[in-house]
Amino acid sequence: MPLTLADHIVTRLKAHGVRRMFGVPGGGSSLALIEAGARHGVEFILARTETAAAIMAAATWELTAAPGVVITGIGPGAASAVNGVAYASLEHSALIVFTDCLHTSASIHQSFDQQALFAPLARRTARLTPACAADVDGLISACLCAPAGPVHVDLSAPDANAVLAGLPASAAKLPDPVSAPDDLLAQARELLASARRPVLLIGLETRNPAGQQAVRELVRRLNCPVLPTYKAKGVMPDVDPLCAGLFTNAAAEAAILSAADLIVCLGLDPVEMIPQAWRYDAPVLDLAFAPGHRFPFGPACSLVTSPHQVLDELLPGTRFSDWTPQAIAEGREAMQRALAMSPASLNAHTVTIALQQAAPPGTRLAVDAGAHMFAAMGFWQADGYASVLKSNGLSTMGYALPAAIASALEQPDCPALAITGDGGINMCAAELATASAHQLNIVCAVLNDAALSLIDIKQQRDQRRPLGTRYAASDYARIAEGFWVRALKVASLDELHAATRDAFAHPGPVLIDIETDPSGYGDQLSRLRG
């Protein structure tokens, strides 16, 4: 068959490891791309919303290191994908957004400047035509180049269906890995060699095999406490005695960081830190795997390096720290106390523990933003990079279910668990239909307290009236059943344990509607953030 521009796009995506595309077609070029995907063995997943499709695609990149691909229609379809593209931008996920566009400017119906819309978020934005077909690899490389991020492509139907005169050249390549200069390496070695009580903060750039290896070997050599961000949870196993808790730049981790004489940031991106003042006097060594970090403090030494260079040129000069197992354990236990909620109540703490006990080994967790996330992230035990999926830099609600869908599609034999609040599921409940259509192995636990609880807490702390944060309770079990998803309702601790066991034993998607007690969130937030 003649090679169309759509065929060329799909074959180049497939060459970079893409196995599926996500989206909501709007006619035009989206239909040409879907058909080309079917010809070349790249599956199209019909989502119910463009935002969820973009999140699914971005999460797929985090699991596979192959670019995520989302397809939308013109105008409203493109605009509806923006939140998912913002996720990819702030959290450095390689995502390619194909939007249909008008072939000429003869009409203004549904038409606006889509490249201008995505320009603040995208690494590149372009109009792709047969004349510039050779740029497909350049666009793919742009989204993959560290720090990874989204690329936006406008594509009209006539251009997508146009037959190419020949096979376009594919010359674009990723840049060679960075290597820090000798003077900065020497300064970093001196800081590491002189430190007696270093603490290691690890971030989203370590979420890959090489980054994980660098973290685990550096921690072993230093014998020091390590605190991952939400995105890096699992890079160091939570059960490891050196894993001291999670880092968010809040009060909960202040005790252990205040005792440090050197703070080492490994792959930590400033977007992962909540906006509170930096409170520590110890010098900071920033070891970045991508350029462009802008911390709210001045590092004593900052260098862009690679996991291999950390192992080969920094690791040999390190020494065992003076940290004692007791001191690290005390710091970890203090964080656990800050997270704790009543064991006699049906709350985010007891729900997370019950889900962990019922979940098969290797279950991947996806967590939504909201008050429940503190307990879910703090008490779930993870082991391995990308074993937990969480929106941190953007911290968007409506994330957990789409991310779990991406996980279940990519690894059908790996159970996926989404923990979300009622606010989060309200934003993406239609994606239960996507999970049902593919009979995905997903458990979706909805912590239902009929409020935007995290915002409600902040409202109360400001001594404002309870306006705009609470609503009538919804029956999410009945909603799930409407999408042909098995549904369970829970209103007590006894029902919780039975429901979690039932949910993980059931093939296909299950939703658990859990009537939770939000009363402990306020005190928990005060302990965590001060």
TORZAFI-907161 format. One record per residue (C-alpha): y, x, z; residue in one letter; residue number from 1. Coordinates in Angstrom, 2 decimals, padded with zeros to 5 digits. Each point is the difference from the previous one (the first is absolute). Layout:
Y | X | Z | a | NUM
...
! end
This chain:
000.00 | 000.00 | 000.00 | m | 1
003.61 | 001.13 | -000.58 | p | 2
001.57 | 001.63 | 003.07 | l | 3
002.86 | -002.06 | 001.41 | t | 4
002.55 | 001.21 | 002.50 | l | 5
-001.71 | -002.17 | 002.63 | a | 6
-003.33 | 001.71 | -000.82 | d | 7
001.63 | 003.41 | 000.35 | h | 8
001.54 | -000.90 | 003.36 | i | 9
-003.30 | -001.24 | 001.38 | v | 10
-002.03 | 002.96 | -001.24 | t | 11
002.47 | 002.46 | 001.55 | r | 12
-000.08 | -001.92 | 003.29 | l | 13
-003.79 | 000.07 | -000.08 | k | 14
000.08 | 003.75 | -000.62 | a | 15
001.96 | 000.34 | 003.24 | h | 16
-002.66 | -001.90 | 001.96 | g | 17
001.33 | -003.58 | -000.20 | v | 18
-002.84 | -002.54 | 000.19 | r | 19
001.96 | -003.20 | 000.55 | r | 20
003.44 | -001.51 | -000.41 | m | 21
001.57 | -002.75 | 002.10 | f | 22
002.57 | -002.64 | -000.73 | g | 23
001.06 | -003.47 | -001.03 | v | 24
000.38 | -000.21 | -003.80 | p | 25
003.01 | -001.70 | -001.49 | g | 26
-000.92 | 000.16 | -003.65 | g | 27
001.34 | 002.62 | -002.37 | g | 28
-000.98 | 003.62 | 000.60 | s | 29
-001.96 | -000.82 | 003.16 | s | 30
-002.59 | -001.83 | -002.09 | l | 31
-000.26 | 002.95 | -002.39 | a | 32
-000.61 | 002.41 | 002.90 | l | 33
-002.62 | -002.28 | 001.57 | i | 34
-001.84 | -000.31 | -003.31 | e | 35
000.16 | 003.76 | -000.59 | a | 36
-001.37 | 000.51 | 003.49 | g | 37
-002.97 | -002.23 | -000.80 | a | 38
-000.67 | 002.02 | -003.18 | r | 39
000.06 | 003.33 | 001.84 | h | 40
-001.72 | -000.90 | 003.27 | g | 41
003.06 | -000.32 | 002.26 | v | 42
-000.33 | -003.19 | 002.06 | e | 43
002.92 | -002.36 | 000.57 | f | 44
000.28 | -001.67 | 003.41 | i | 45
001.97 | -003.22 | -000.05 | l | 46
001.98 | -000.18 | 003.23 | a | 47
001.88 | -003.09 | 001.15 | r | 48
003.36 | 001.73 | 000.52 | t | 49
001.60 | 003.04 | -001.58 | e | 50
000.92 | 001.55 | 003.35 | t | 51
-003.63 | -000.15 | 001.17 | a | 52
-001.14 | 001.42 | -003.35 | a | 53
002.34 | 002.97 | 000.41 | a | 54
-001.24 | 000.59 | 003.55 | i | 55
-003.62 | -000.15 | -001.21 | m | 56
000.78 | 002.54 | -002.69 | a | 57
001.85 | 002.33 | 002.38 | a | 58
-002.84 | -000.19 | 002.53 | a | 59
-002.46 | 000.84 | -002.79 | t | 60
001.89 | 003.25 | -000.58 | w | 61
-000.28 | 000.83 | 003.71 | e | 62
-003.77 | -000.47 | -000.18 | l | 63
-000.70 | 001.71 | -003.33 | t | 64
002.92 | 002.32 | -000.90 | a | 65
000.04 | -001.76 | -003.39 | a | 66
003.29 | -001.73 | -000.90 | p | 67
000.28 | -003.63 | 001.02 | g | 68
000.93 | -002.34 | -002.85 | v | 69
001.72 | -003.38 | 000.22 | v | 70
000.86 | -002.30 | -002.91 | i | 71
002.64 | -002.74 | 000.14 | t | 72
001.76 | -002.41 | -002.29 | g | 73
003.65 | 000.15 | -000.93 | i | 74
002.79 | -001.02 | 002.38 | g | 75
-001.38 | -001.85 | 003.02 | p | 76
-003.30 | 001.85 | -000.20 | g | 77
001.74 | 003.36 | 000.05 | a | 78
002.34 | -001.03 | 002.81 | a | 79
-002.88 | -001.28 | 002.11 | s | 80
-001.67 | 003.43 | 000.02 | a | 81
002.95 | 001.79 | 001.59 | v | 82
-001.27 | 000.02 | 003.60 | n | 83
-003.30 | 001.58 | -001.05 | g | 84
001.89 | 002.59 | -002.04 | v | 85
002.22 | 000.72 | 003.02 | a | 86
-003.18 | 000.64 | 001.98 | y | 87
-001.16 | 002.54 | -002.59 | a | 88
003.42 | 001.65 | -000.02 | s | 89
000.43 | 000.45 | 003.75 | l | 90
-003.66 | 000.78 | 000.72 | e | 91
-000.55 | 002.31 | -002.97 | h | 92
-002.70 | -001.88 | -001.89 | s | 93
-000.49 | 000.73 | -003.69 | a | 94
000.60 | -003.34 | -001.72 | l | 95
000.75 | -000.94 | -003.61 | i | 96
001.72 | -003.35 | -000.52 | v | 97
-000.24 | -001.49 | -003.49 | f | 98
002.44 | -002.86 | -000.55 | t | 99
000.21 | -002.12 | -003.10 | d | 100
003.42 | 000.04 | -001.68 | c | 101
001.82 | -001.45 | -002.98 | l | 102
-000.48 | 001.86 | -003.25 | h | 103
003.61 | -000.57 | -001.00 | t | 104
003.13 | -001.20 | 001.75 | s | 105
000.16 | -003.21 | -002.00 | a | 106
-000.69 | -002.16 | 003.08 | s | 107
001.08 | 000.17 | 003.63 | i | 108
-002.63 | -002.46 | 001.26 | h | 109
-001.76 | 001.54 | 003.06 | q | 110
001.64 | 003.27 | -000.94 | s | 111
001.79 | 002.51 | 002.22 | f | 112
000.07 | 003.80 | 000.20 | d | 113
-003.45 | 000.64 | 001.46 | q | 114
000.42 | 003.78 | -000.18 | q | 115
003.14 | -000.29 | 002.14 | a | 116
-001.93 | -002.18 | 002.46 | l | 117
-002.66 | 002.64 | 000.58 | f | 118
002.18 | 003.10 | -000.42 | a | 119
000.76 | 000.42 | 003.75 | p | 120
-003.74 | -000.07 | 000.78 | l | 121
-001.67 | 001.68 | -002.97 | a | 122
-000.52 | 003.68 | -000.75 | r | 123
000.56 | -000.91 | -003.64 | r | 124
000.73 | -003.17 | -001.91 | t | 125
-000.41 | -000.25 | -003.76 | a | 126
-000.34 | -002.25 | -003.02 | r | 127
-003.26 | 000.93 | -001.73 | l | 128
-000.28 | -000.39 | -003.78 | t | 129
-002.34 | 001.40 | -002.67 | p | 130
002.61 | 002.66 | -000.78 | a | 131
-000.34 | 001.45 | 003.51 | c | 132
-003.73 | -000.63 | 000.53 | a | 133
-000.47 | 003.69 | 000.82 | a | 134
001.99 | -000.61 | 003.20 | d | 135
-002.79 | -002.03 | 001.61 | v | 136
-001.44 | 003.11 | 001.64 | d | 137
003.48 | 001.04 | 001.10 | g | 138
000.47 | -003.32 | 001.76 | l | 139
-003.40 | 000.31 | 001.69 | i | 140
000.83 | 003.54 | 001.10 | s | 141
003.36 | -001.16 | 001.37 | a | 142
-001.67 | -002.43 | 002.40 | c | 143
-002.62 | 002.54 | 001.08 | l | 144
002.35 | 002.96 | 000.55 | c | 145
000.54 | 000.61 | 003.72 | a | 146
001.46 | -001.90 | 001.66 | p | 147
-001.83 | -002.72 | -001.89 | a | 148
001.75 | -003.27 | -000.71 | g | 149
000.45 | -002.90 | -002.40 | p | 150
000.87 | 000.14 | -003.69 | v | 151
001.28 | -003.03 | -001.89 | h | 152
-000.72 | -000.72 | -003.68 | v | 153
001.55 | -002.77 | -002.10 | d | 154
-002.34 | -000.94 | -002.86 | l | 155
000.52 | -002.74 | -002.58 | s | 156
-002.83 | -001.93 | -001.64 | a | 157
000.70 | 001.25 | -003.56 | p | 158
000.08 | 003.61 | 001.24 | d | 159
-003.18 | -000.41 | 002.06 | a | 160
-001.84 | -001.46 | -003.02 | n | 161
001.40 | 002.51 | -002.50 | a | 162
-002.59 | 002.19 | -001.74 | v | 163
000.65 | 003.71 | 000.50 | l | 164
000.09 | 002.24 | -003.06 | a | 165
-001.98 | 002.71 | 001.78 | g | 166
-001.20 | 001.12 | 003.40 | l | 167
003.07 | 001.01 | 002.07 | p | 168
000.03 | 003.41 | 001.61 | a | 169
-000.79 | 000.12 | 003.71 | s | 170
001.75 | 003.13 | 001.22 | a | 171
001.39 | -001.04 | 003.39 | a | 172
-001.52 | 001.78 | 002.99 | k | 173
000.55 | -000.05 | 003.71 | l | 174
001.91 | 003.00 | 001.34 | p | 175
-001.95 | 002.79 | 001.62 | d | 176
-000.47 | -000.26 | 003.78 | p | 177
002.95 | 001.28 | 002.00 | v | 178
-000.20 | 003.27 | 001.89 | s | 179
002.38 | 000.86 | 002.83 | a | 180
001.90 | 003.32 | -000.24 | p | 181
-001.10 | 002.95 | 002.10 | d | 182
003.07 | 000.06 | 002.27 | d | 183
-000.47 | -003.63 | 001.06 | l | 184
-003.72 | 000.55 | 000.48 | l | 185
000.74 | 002.94 | 002.26 | a | 186
002.44 | -002.10 | 002.03 | q | 187
-002.57 | -002.80 | 000.31 | a | 188
-002.70 | 002.47 | 001.09 | r | 189
002.32 | 001.38 | 002.68 | e | 190
000.73 | -003.46 | 001.38 | l | 191
-003.71 | -000.88 | 000.12 | l | 192
-000.97 | 003.34 | 001.55 | a | 193
002.58 | -000.24 | 002.79 | s | 194
-000.66 | -003.64 | 000.91 | a | 195
-001.91 | -000.67 | 003.21 | r | 196
000.11 | -003.80 | 000.01 | r | 197
000.32 | -001.18 | -003.60 | p | 198
-000.39 | -003.66 | -000.99 | v | 199
-001.00 | -000.99 | -003.52 | l | 200
001.51 | -003.10 | -001.66 | l | 201
-001.81 | -001.00 | -003.19 | i | 202
001.23 | -002.43 | -002.64 | g | 203
-000.77 | -001.81 | -003.22 | l | 204
-000.18 | 003.15 | -002.15 | e | 205
-003.22 | 000.99 | 001.78 | t | 206
-001.83 | -003.15 | -001.23 | r | 207
-002.32 | 001.83 | -002.40 | n | 208
-003.04 | 002.29 | 000.30 | p | 209
002.00 | 003.25 | -000.12 | a | 210
002.61 | -001.27 | 002.47 | g | 211
-002.67 | -001.25 | 002.38 | q | 212
-001.77 | 003.36 | -000.09 | q | 213
003.25 | 001.84 | 000.72 | a | 214
000.75 | -002.26 | 002.97 | v | 215
-003.43 | 000.27 | 001.57 | r | 216
-000.24 | 003.78 | -000.36 | e | 217
003.54 | 000.60 | 001.23 | l | 218
-000.57 | -002.21 | 003.04 | v | 219
-003.23 | 001.80 | 000.81 | r | 220
001.68 | 003.40 | -000.27 | r | 221
003.00 | -001.02 | 002.12 | l | 222
-002.03 | -002.16 | 002.43 | n | 223
003.05 | -002.19 | 000.41 | c | 224
000.76 | -003.73 | 000.10 | p | 225
000.43 | -001.75 | -003.34 | v | 226
001.90 | -003.23 | -000.54 | l | 227
-000.41 | -001.75 | -003.37 | p | 228
002.44 | -002.51 | -001.40 | t | 229
-001.27 | -003.45 | -000.94 | y | 230
-000.62 | 001.19 | -003.57 | k | 231
-001.94 | 003.04 | 001.19 | a | 232
-002.18 | -001.87 | 002.51 | k | 233
-003.59 | 001.19 | -000.40 | g | 234
000.85 | 003.36 | -001.58 | v | 235
-000.86 | 001.33 | 003.45 | m | 236
-002.76 | -002.16 | 001.53 | p | 237
001.38 | -002.26 | 002.71 | d | 238
-002.94 | 000.82 | 002.25 | v | 239
000.76 | 003.74 | -000.13 | d | 240
001.23 | 001.28 | 003.40 | p | 241
002.92 | 001.74 | -001.74 | l | 242
001.27 | -003.23 | -001.56 | c | 243
002.67 | -001.05 | 002.49 | a | 244
001.24 | -003.26 | -001.52 | g | 245
002.34 | -001.16 | -002.73 | l | 246
003.43 | 001.36 | -000.91 | f | 247
002.80 | -002.43 | -000.88 | t | 248
003.03 | 001.84 | 001.52 | n | 249
000.05 | -002.39 | 002.95 | a | 250
-000.24 | 000.29 | 003.78 | a | 251
-003.79 | -000.21 | 000.31 | a | 252
-000.61 | 003.52 | -001.32 | e | 253
003.01 | 001.58 | 001.73 | a | 254
-001.93 | 001.40 | 002.97 | a | 255
-002.36 | 002.12 | -002.06 | i | 256
002.64 | 001.11 | -002.51 | l | 257
002.44 | 000.92 | 002.75 | s | 258
-002.58 | 002.46 | 001.33 | a | 259
-000.28 | 001.80 | -003.36 | a | 260
001.58 | 003.37 | -000.72 | d | 261
-000.51 | -000.48 | -003.76 | l | 262
-000.29 | -003.22 | -002.01 | i | 263
-001.83 | 000.46 | -003.28 | v | 264
000.49 | -002.69 | -002.64 | c | 265
-002.79 | 000.15 | -002.56 | l | 266
000.46 | -002.33 | -002.98 | g | 267
002.34 | -002.18 | 002.09 | l | 268
002.49 | -002.04 | -002.01 | d | 269
003.19 | -001.14 | 001.80 | p | 270
-000.50 | -003.52 | -001.39 | v | 271
-002.83 | -000.39 | 002.52 | e | 272
002.31 | 000.39 | 003.02 | m | 273
001.70 | -002.98 | 001.59 | i | 274
003.79 | 000.47 | 000.18 | p | 275
000.41 | 001.35 | 003.52 | q | 276
001.74 | 003.18 | 001.08 | a | 277
-002.07 | 003.19 | 000.06 | w | 278
-000.41 | 000.87 | 003.67 | r | 279
-001.80 | 003.37 | 000.01 | y | 280
001.35 | 003.54 | 000.47 | d | 281
-003.04 | 001.90 | -001.26 | a | 282
000.37 | 001.69 | -003.41 | p | 283
-001.54 | -001.87 | -002.93 | v | 284
-002.11 | 001.58 | -002.73 | l | 285
-000.09 | -002.28 | -003.05 | d | 286
-002.97 | 000.62 | -002.30 | l | 287
000.50 | -002.41 | -002.90 | a | 288
-002.33 | -000.64 | -002.91 | f | 289
002.80 | -001.59 | -002.07 | a | 290
003.73 | 000.79 | -000.26 | p | 291
002.92 | -002.09 | 001.14 | g | 292
-000.45 | -000.46 | 003.76 | h | 293
003.17 | -000.96 | 001.89 | r | 294
-000.76 | -000.08 | 003.72 | f | 295
002.38 | -001.24 | 002.72 | p | 296
-000.06 | 003.56 | 001.41 | f | 297
000.25 | 003.54 | -001.32 | g | 298
-003.42 | 001.70 | -000.23 | p | 299
-000.11 | 003.62 | 001.14 | a | 300
-002.05 | 000.66 | -003.15 | c | 301
-000.76 | -002.29 | -002.91 | s | 302
-002.17 | 000.79 | -002.97 | l | 303
-001.74 | -001.83 | -002.82 | v | 304
-003.54 | 001.23 | -000.13 | t | 305
-003.52 | -001.21 | -000.77 | s | 306
-003.06 | -000.72 | 002.16 | p | 307
-001.71 | 003.06 | -001.46 | h | 308
002.94 | 002.26 | 000.87 | q | 309
000.04 | -001.37 | 003.55 | v | 310
-003.67 | 000.95 | 000.36 | l | 311
000.19 | 003.34 | -001.80 | d | 312
003.35 | 001.41 | 001.21 | e | 313
001.01 | -001.82 | 003.18 | l | 314
-003.29 | -000.71 | 001.72 | l | 315
-001.04 | 003.66 | 000.54 | p | 316
003.12 | 000.72 | 002.09 | g | 317
-000.47 | -002.84 | 002.47 | t | 318
-001.30 | 000.20 | 003.57 | r | 319
-001.64 | -002.30 | 002.52 | f | 320
002.67 | -001.93 | 001.87 | s | 321
000.41 | -000.30 | 003.76 | d | 322
-000.59 | -003.75 | -000.08 | w | 323
-002.74 | -001.13 | 002.37 | t | 324
-002.39 | -002.85 | -000.82 | p | 325
001.32 | -001.81 | 003.07 | q | 326
003.63 | 000.17 | -001.15 | a | 327
-000.88 | -001.37 | -003.45 | i | 328
-002.18 | -002.73 | 001.51 | a | 329
002.81 | -001.04 | 002.35 | e | 330
002.39 | -000.31 | -002.93 | g | 331
-002.49 | -002.11 | -001.96 | r | 332
-000.73 | -002.22 | 003.01 | e | 333
003.73 | -000.55 | 000.57 | a | 334
000.32 | -001.26 | -003.56 | m | 335
-002.96 | -002.31 | 000.46 | q | 336
001.58 | -001.45 | 003.13 | r | 337
003.22 | -000.64 | -001.92 | a | 338
-001.99 | -001.90 | -002.62 | l | 339
-002.17 | -002.01 | 002.39 | a | 340
000.22 | -003.78 | 000.25 | m | 341
-001.80 | -002.42 | 002.33 | s | 342
-003.80 | 000.28 | -000.38 | p | 343
-000.33 | -003.64 | 001.06 | a | 344
002.18 | -001.33 | -002.81 | s | 345
-000.64 | -000.65 | -003.68 | l | 346
002.52 | 002.50 | -001.34 | n | 347
000.36 | 002.81 | -002.54 | a | 348
-001.68 | 002.49 | 002.36 | h | 349
-003.13 | -002.05 | 000.76 | t | 350
-000.25 | -001.17 | -003.62 | v | 351
000.08 | 003.58 | -001.32 | t | 352
-002.69 | 001.13 | 002.45 | i | 353
-002.24 | -002.95 | -000.91 | a | 354
000.42 | 000.65 | -003.72 | l | 355
-000.80 | 003.69 | 000.47 | q | 356
-003.18 | -000.85 | 001.93 | q | 357
-001.18 | -002.43 | -002.68 | a | 358
001.01 | 002.00 | -003.08 | a | 359
-002.69 | 002.02 | -001.81 | p | 360
000.46 | 003.79 | 000.00 | p | 361
002.41 | 001.13 | -002.69 | g | 362
002.03 | -003.20 | -000.08 | t | 363
003.46 | 000.62 | -001.47 | r | 364
002.90 | -001.60 | 001.83 | l | 365
003.19 | -001.35 | -001.59 | a | 366
002.78 | -000.96 | 002.41 | v | 367
003.08 | -002.12 | -000.59 | d | 368
003.42 | 000.60 | 001.49 | a | 369
000.78 | -002.03 | 003.11 | g | 370
-000.39 | 000.11 | 003.77 | a | 371
-003.80 | 000.08 | -000.29 | h | 372
000.13 | 003.35 | -001.83 | m | 373
000.58 | 002.06 | 003.17 | f | 374
-003.32 | -000.97 | 001.56 | a | 375
-001.86 | -000.11 | -003.31 | a | 376
001.07 | 003.54 | -000.92 | m | 377
-000.30 | 001.33 | 003.52 | g | 378
-003.45 | -001.29 | 000.92 | f | 379
-001.85 | 000.05 | -003.34 | w | 380
-002.08 | 003.20 | -000.24 | q | 381
000.32 | 001.64 | -003.42 | a | 382
-001.75 | 003.01 | -001.48 | d | 383
001.14 | 001.24 | -003.39 | g | 384
003.07 | -000.07 | -002.21 | y | 385
000.76 | -003.42 | -001.49 | a | 386
-002.42 | -001.65 | 002.44 | s | 387
003.02 | -002.02 | 001.13 | v | 388
002.52 | -001.55 | -002.42 | l | 389
003.46 | -000.77 | 001.39 | k | 390
003.49 | -000.47 | -001.37 | s | 391
002.10 | 002.37 | 002.08 | n | 392
002.99 | 001.27 | -001.98 | g | 393
000.84 | -003.49 | -001.26 | l | 394
-001.88 | -001.83 | 002.80 | s | 395
-000.32 | -003.14 | -002.06 | t | 396
-001.81 | -003.13 | 001.05 | m | 397
-002.41 | -001.55 | -002.46 | g | 398
-001.72 | 003.38 | -000.45 | y | 399
-003.34 | -000.12 | 001.79 | a | 400
-001.90 | -002.55 | -002.09 | l | 401
000.97 | 001.46 | -003.41 | p | 402
-000.82 | 003.51 | 001.25 | a | 403
-003.39 | -001.20 | 001.27 | a | 404
-000.66 | -001.60 | -003.40 | i | 405
000.72 | 003.32 | -001.72 | a | 406
-002.38 | 001.74 | 002.39 | s | 407
-002.81 | -002.51 | -000.52 | a | 408
000.37 | 000.18 | -003.78 | l | 409
-000.06 | 003.79 | 000.00 | e | 410
-002.85 | 000.37 | 002.50 | q | 411
-002.01 | -003.25 | 000.11 | p | 412
-002.50 | 001.43 | 002.49 | d | 413
002.74 | 000.96 | 002.47 | c | 414
000.93 | -002.99 | 002.18 | p | 415
003.73 | -000.69 | 000.05 | a | 416
001.86 | -001.50 | 002.95 | l | 417
003.54 | -001.37 | -000.22 | a | 418
001.86 | -000.59 | 003.27 | i | 419
003.12 | -002.07 | -000.54 | t | 420
002.29 | -002.38 | 001.81 | g | 421
000.92 | -003.48 | -001.08 | d | 422
003.24 | 001.36 | -001.49 | g | 423
-001.92 | 002.45 | -002.15 | g | 424
-002.63 | -002.44 | -001.25 | i | 425
002.73 | -002.52 | -000.82 | n | 426
001.30 | 002.49 | -002.57 | m | 427
-003.28 | 000.55 | -001.83 | c | 428
-002.44 | -002.81 | 000.90 | a | 429
-000.57 | -000.76 | -003.69 | a | 430
-001.78 | 003.36 | -000.31 | e | 431
-002.87 | -001.56 | 001.92 | l | 432
-000.78 | -001.55 | -003.38 | a | 433
-000.18 | 003.50 | -001.50 | t | 434
-002.44 | 001.09 | 002.70 | a | 435
-002.04 | -003.16 | -000.56 | s | 436
-000.09 | 000.37 | -003.79 | a | 437
-001.58 | 003.45 | 000.33 | h | 438
-002.05 | -000.83 | 003.12 | q | 439
001.37 | 003.08 | 001.72 | l | 440
-001.39 | 001.30 | 003.26 | n | 441
003.15 | -000.60 | 002.07 | i | 442
000.65 | -001.32 | 003.48 | v | 443
003.58 | -001.21 | 000.44 | c | 444
000.96 | -000.41 | 003.67 | a | 445
003.17 | -002.07 | 000.41 | v | 446
001.65 | 000.34 | 003.41 | l | 447
001.62 | -003.42 | 000.14 | n | 448
002.79 | -000.44 | 002.53 | d | 449
002.36 | -002.14 | -002.12 | a | 450
002.86 | 002.49 | 000.07 | a | 451
001.46 | 003.13 | -001.53 | l | 452
-000.86 | 001.61 | 003.32 | s | 453
001.49 | 003.46 | -000.50 | l | 454
003.33 | -001.51 | -001.07 | i | 455
-000.27 | -002.58 | 002.78 | d | 456
-000.30 | 002.84 | 002.53 | i | 457
003.06 | 001.77 | -001.40 | k | 458
001.89 | -003.28 | 000.11 | q | 459
-000.91 | -000.43 | 003.67 | q | 460
000.97 | 003.60 | 000.81 | r | 461
003.43 | -000.71 | -001.50 | d | 462
000.18 | -003.11 | 002.24 | q | 463
000.37 | -002.26 | -003.01 | r | 464
-001.20 | -003.58 | -000.31 | r | 465
-003.48 | -000.47 | -001.56 | p | 466
001.19 | -000.97 | -003.47 | l | 467
-001.69 | 000.72 | -003.31 | g | 468
-003.05 | 001.86 | 001.30 | t | 469
-002.40 | -002.77 | 001.05 | r | 470
-001.68 | -002.74 | -001.99 | y | 471
-002.69 | -002.66 | 000.25 | a | 472
-003.53 | 001.39 | 000.15 | a | 473
-001.97 | -000.01 | -003.24 | s | 474
-003.73 | -000.47 | -000.41 | d | 475
-000.92 | 003.09 | -002.01 | y | 476
-003.69 | -000.82 | 000.19 | a | 477
000.60 | -003.18 | -002.01 | r | 478
002.19 | 001.92 | -002.45 | i | 479
-002.79 | 002.56 | -000.50 | a | 480
-002.55 | -002.71 | -000.58 | e | 481
002.24 | -001.35 | -002.74 | g | 482
-000.47 | 003.32 | -001.77 | f | 483
-003.80 | -000.17 | 000.54 | w | 484
000.13 | 002.68 | 002.67 | v | 485
-002.22 | -000.35 | 003.07 | r | 486
002.22 | -000.70 | 003.00 | a | 487
-000.43 | 000.23 | 003.77 | l | 488
002.35 | -001.12 | 002.78 | k | 489
000.31 | 001.78 | 003.34 | v | 490
001.78 | -001.20 | 003.14 | a | 491
-001.80 | 001.98 | 002.76 | s | 492
-001.46 | 003.43 | 000.67 | l | 493
-003.55 | -001.38 | -000.11 | d | 494
000.64 | -001.55 | -003.41 | e | 495
001.57 | 003.28 | -001.18 | l | 496
-003.11 | 002.10 | 000.52 | h | 497
-002.25 | -002.55 | -001.67 | a | 498
002.39 | -000.40 | -002.94 | a | 499
000.41 | 003.73 | -000.66 | t | 500
-003.78 | 000.51 | -000.09 | r | 501
-000.38 | -002.98 | -002.33 | d | 502
002.82 | 001.16 | -002.29 | a | 503
-001.38 | 003.48 | -000.62 | f | 504
-003.51 | -001.36 | -000.56 | a | 505
001.20 | -002.36 | -002.74 | h | 506
000.01 | 001.17 | -003.63 | p | 507
003.32 | -000.60 | -001.72 | g | 508
003.46 | -000.63 | 001.45 | p | 509
000.49 | -001.50 | 003.46 | v | 510
003.21 | -000.99 | 001.78 | l | 511
000.16 | -000.20 | 003.80 | i | 512
002.90 | -002.12 | 001.26 | d | 513
000.63 | 001.32 | 003.54 | i | 514
002.32 | -001.84 | 002.37 | e | 515
001.58 | 002.95 | 001.80 | t | 516
002.20 | 000.42 | 003.05 | d | 517
003.28 | 001.80 | -000.86 | p | 518
001.26 | 000.28 | 003.58 | s | 519
-000.88 | 003.70 | 000.38 | g | 520
001.84 | 001.24 | -003.06 | y | 521
003.40 | 000.40 | 001.65 | g | 522
-001.18 | 002.29 | 002.81 | d | 523
-002.18 | 001.94 | -002.44 | q | 524
002.94 | 000.65 | -002.33 | l | 525
002.16 | 001.16 | 002.92 | s | 526
-002.68 | 002.47 | 001.10 | r | 527
-000.51 | 001.32 | -003.53 | l | 528
003.56 | 000.29 | -001.23 | r | 529
002.03 | 000.08 | 003.20 | g | 530
! end
